[in-house]
């Protein structure tokens, strides 16, 4: 199912529907599949279309964290929190703050 979704989304890249939402959707599908490098690339492209897309910042931070790049994830969550707060997206800011706190929590 996910492979078909990813193929369908990739087929639309560069077309008239290409934009932040398409790249975000692709990034989320790739993240769910565990392809963190491709997810990071798609989510960065989503943010190139719309740097105020707080959901894309959250997904990017999650992908970077799962890829093992805590520093990049921390920076993405920090930027995402600022964007979410500026837009009044309180829930996204809270979620990213929780994810960010988990990055700094010592491993047990």
KADA-V573558 format. One line per field, one symbol per residue. phi: phi as a letter, one per 40 degrees, with the letter a starting at -180 (. if undefined). psi: psi as a letter, one per 30 degrees, with the letter a starting at -180 (. if undefined). A space follows every 50 residues. Layout:
phi=???
psi=???
//
This chain:
phi=.ccccccccccccgcccciccccccccccccccgcccccdcccccdccca cccccccccccccccccgbccccdcccccccccccccgcccccccccccc cccccccc
psi=eeeeeeeeeeffkfafgkaeeeeeeeeeeeeefgieeeeeeeeeeefeej fgjeeeeeeeeeeeeffgieeeeeeeeeeeeeeeeefgieeeeeeeeeee eeefkkk.
//
